[in-house]
Each structure stands twice: as structure tokens, then as C-alpha cells.
Amino acid sequence: MRKAARAGFWDRIAGRYAAKPIKDPAAYEAMLADAAGRLRPTDRVLEIGCGTGSTAIRLAPHVAEWTAIDFSPEMLRIARTKAASAKEAPKNLRFVLADAHGAFDGGPFDGAPFDAICAFQVLHLVDDLPGTLERIRAGLKPGGMLITKTWCFAEMKLRLRALFLVLRTIGLFPPVNALTKAALREKIRDAGFEIVEERVFGTNPNGPYIVARRPGP
Ligand SMILES: C[S@@+](CC[C@H](N)C(=O)[O-])C[C@H]1O[C@@H](n2cnc3c(N)ncnc32)[C@H](O)[C@@H]1O
């Protein structure tokens, strides 16, 4: 699928995505607490596929700079509005229109190397996962952290996968990489990371939260 079409899907559903309540608020809060605990006040962080910015708004106050990218202009419009009206709008947060694939290849921002890169619910959506992971590693300082949550569709129940297939056929679901958890771990390791943590927040075992480290001092 062409980039414009892929981003167009998210533009179309951005309003609905923003209005959808968080399914498991306790699990989301626990994940945020874990991620915040790994970040330092001096860190410069990149978030890929930030969507409507909720996570960026919550985590930016824990670090020095938070750059949140997404390739959907409509997702970013909502994210900027949300950040501007947040009770304590983080001043160190910027939203940038950029594709994860080209983000490190002379993209519209020059922030690398970062102390941490976050990718929540997005790695299953990128076209070239090995290439994206390699660019992420190259965009991190040695010792820098990749903090992720990724849907592993290949391990979901058959009826759920069938439902997603039908929804995809009628344009209500995006194309996804149907990964197993083992394949996801392997791709992360193949890109040169060491996995330092894997956990599930909440009850769905197929959306693992994985923290990986670029080896180095
Ligand atoms: C499922 S949403 C997740 C949003 C947010 N991270 C969250 O956890 O709620 C996926 C987001 O990734 C963005 N996205 C998908 N592929 C992308 C790519 N190649 N480059 C940049 N953003 C991408 C979509 O526009 C969408 O906002």
C-alpha cells in the first residue's frame, strides 16, 4: 500500500480513535509508570507513531525533550490540540509530521541520536520492520533504550484474526505484520538490540511491552 493511502486510513479514523476510551486504564497507567521509570530528566526522546498524543503528553514531563512523530496529519492535528489544552501543557513536546521509514534519512527533524525511542502500538504497522528497527538502533545513543508495545496478530484467536481480515477488506482496519512474539523478539535482536524486559500489561498476552537496549556504555 502506498504511503499516502496508509496515512489516509489513520486520517479517516483519527476522530474515532481519539474518542475511544482506553480499554484498560489500570494497565495503561502501569505501562506509563514503567516507561517513565526508565527515562531520565536529561533524556531526549523520540516517539514513533504517536497518534493523538496521549502518551507523549503524559511522558514528556519526565524528560528534557520529547519529539513525537506520526505520518497522519489528522492524528497530529488532534495531538497538538490535546497538548495545547492539557492541564499542564508540556513545553518540551513537539509533534512532527514524519514517516517512521524515513525518519532518520534526512527527515523533517534532526534529533538523532536519542537517549530513548518509543514505539507504542506501531511496529506491527510499518512496511519494513527490519529496516525500521535498524534505523531506530542507529538513531539511538549507545546504551539507549527502545520502549515498545506491539500487537502480535499471528497469536490471536482465529476468530479475531478472521474479523480483522474482514474489516481490512472493507477498509476499516489497516494492513498489519502478522507477527508471533518469538518473531518479534527475533527481529528486535537481529537489529542489534538486547531485550532487557518483556511484560504484558493487562490481560491480553498478544500485545507485549518490550524494552530493548542498544548495546554500548
Ligand atoms: C494504533 S495507532 C497508535 C497510536 C499511539 N502510539 C497509541 O499508542 O495510542 C498507530 C499510529 O501509528 C501511525 N503510523 C503508522 N505507520 C506509521 C509510519 N510508518 N510512520 C509514522 N506513523 C505511523 C498511525 O498514523 C497511527 O497514529
The ligand as an SDF file (V2000), in Angstrom:
LIG
                    3D

 27 29  0  0  0  0  0  0  0  0999 V2000
   -2.5840    2.1720   16.5860 C   0  0  0  0  0  0  0  0  0  0  0  0
   -2.1130    3.8470   16.4460 S   0  0  0  0  0  0  0  0  0  0  0  0
   -1.1450    4.0410   17.9300 C   0  0  0  0  0  0  0  0  0  0  0  0
   -1.0880    5.4610   18.3880 C   0  0  0  0  0  0  0  0  0  0  0  0
   -0.3980    5.6650   19.7410 C   0  0  0  0  0  0  0  0  0  0  0  0
    1.0010    5.2970   19.6860 N   0  0  0  0  0  0  0  0  0  0  0  0
   -1.1040    4.8720   20.7980 C   0  0  0  0  0  0  0  0  0  0  0  0
   -0.4720    4.0080   21.4280 O   0  0  0  0  0  0  0  0  0  0  0  0
   -2.3030    5.1350   21.0270 O   0  0  0  0  0  0  0  0  0  0  0  0
   -0.8470    3.7910   15.2240 C   0  0  0  0  0  0  0  0  0  0  0  0
   -0.3150    5.1640   14.8640 C   0  0  0  0  0  0  0  0  0  0  0  0
    0.8770    4.9800   14.1070 O   0  0  0  0  0  0  0  0  0  0  0  0
    0.8690    5.8400   12.9830 C   0  0  0  0  0  0  0  0  0  0  0  0
    1.7150    5.1990   11.9640 N   0  0  0  0  0  0  0  0  0  0  0  0
    1.5230    4.0080   11.3410 C   0  0  0  0  0  0  0  0  0  0  0  0
    2.5170    3.7500   10.4900 N   0  0  0  0  0  0  0  0  0  0  0  0
    3.3740    4.7900   10.5670 C   0  0  0  0  0  0  0  0  0  0  0  0
    4.5970    5.1220    9.9220 C   0  0  0  0  0  0  0  0  0  0  0  0
    5.1360    4.3130    9.0030 N   0  0  0  0  0  0  0  0  0  0  0  0
    5.2030    6.2860   10.2380 N   0  0  0  0  0  0  0  0  0  0  0  0
    4.6550    7.1350   11.1610 C   0  0  0  0  0  0  0  0  0  0  0  0
    3.4930    6.8820   11.7990 N   0  0  0  0  0  0  0  0  0  0  0  0
    2.8630    5.7280   11.5230 C   0  0  0  0  0  0  0  0  0  0  0  0
   -0.5980    5.9810   12.6160 C   0  0  0  0  0  0  0  0  0  0  0  0
   -0.8380    7.1610   11.8870 O   0  0  0  0  0  0  0  0  0  0  0  0
   -1.2520    5.9730   13.9820 C   0  0  0  0  0  0  0  0  0  0  0  0
   -1.3460    7.2820   14.5040 O   0  0  0  0  0  0  0  0  0  0  0  0
  1  2  1  0
  2  3  1  0
  2 10  1  0
  3  4  1  0
  4  5  1  0
  5  6  1  0
  5  7  1  0
  7  8  2  0
  7  9  1  0
 10 11  1  0
 11 12  1  0
 11 26  1  0
 12 13  1  0
 13 14  1  0
 13 24  1  0
 14 15  1  0
 14 23  1  0
 15 16  2  0
 16 17  1  0
 17 18  1  0
 17 23  2  0
 18 19  1  0
 18 20  2  0
 20 21  1  0
 21 22  2  0
 22 23  1  0
 24 25  1  0
 24 26  1  0
 26 27  1  0
M  CHG  2   2   1   9  -1
M  END
$$$$
